[in-house]
Amino acid sequence: MKYTQAQMNRMKEANKARQAAQPLKLIKLVKELQQESGRVAEDSRTLNAAHQNAAAAELASRLKAKLYNPNNQQGLDKWRRQRLKLIKKREEAALATAQESGQEKEDVPSAEELAIVEASSLLVEEEGTGLLPSGAEIEDGIIPGRPLPEECRAEAHTDYDGAAVRWGLTYHVESAADCCQACLDHAHSAEGVGKKCNVWVYCPSEDGCYSPDIYEHKHQECWLKQADEPKLNFKGRYDEEYRNQHPTAPVIVPWVSGVIRL
C-alpha cells in the first residue's frame, strides 16, 4: 500500500502527539522505584540469610556446650565405671554359684556377655545399697600408676593394720609407688627409737575406698604405718557375713598395701 505525502505527514504528526502524551517522568519514576524495590528485596534476603546463619551458629554453639559439658562427661565416665564394676560383680557371683553347683566354667557368662545384656537394656540400677566393688580398677593385679619397686612388696586388694605414723586423711599422693616411696623415706629419716614406717596403704579407686571407721576415705589417700608384726585387716574380698553386718561394705577390698623390710 502506498501512502500519499499528506497521509504520511498526518501519521508523523499523530506519532508525535502520542509520544508527547506519554507520562515520561512517571514512567521513569516507576522504573526507579522498581529498581529500588529490587535492591531492598535483595538486601532483605541477604539480611535474612545473615540472621539465619547467626542463629544457626548460636544454636550449634549451645548444642556443643550442652553435649561436651565437662560435668556431663564426668557423669558419663562415672556411670561407665559403675557399670563395669557391676558387671564384674555379677560375673564373680555367677562364677561362685557355678562352682557351688558343679557347673563347668564355660557355662558361666563372661563379663563381655553381661556387658552386651547391660548395653541392650540400658538400665542404670542400684542393687541393695547401690554400692559397687570399689577398687575394681585393679585388673589382674596390675596396680595403676608408675611401676612399684620390688622392695615395696605391693599387694592389690589388701589392707594391712598398724599404728599410723602419717594419716592418709590429710596426705594424698599420685600413685601407690609414691606412697611406698614415702614410707621408705620416712623409715630412712626416722631418728633414734622413733617409729619407722614399714607398712603403707594406698587408695587407688577414684570413687574412694571403704573402711569400717567413721571417716570418708578418698582417692589417693596414703597411710604410713608401723607394725612390729603386720597383720591383715582385709584381703581379696569382704565375705558375705561381713557385708551383712556392714551394709556399706563393697565386695572387693579396694586398698593396695605393702610391708617393707627394714
Disulfide bonds with the S-S distance in Angstrom:
Cys152-Cys180 1.90
Cys179-Cys222 2.03
Cys183-Cys197 1.97
Cys203-Cys209 2.11
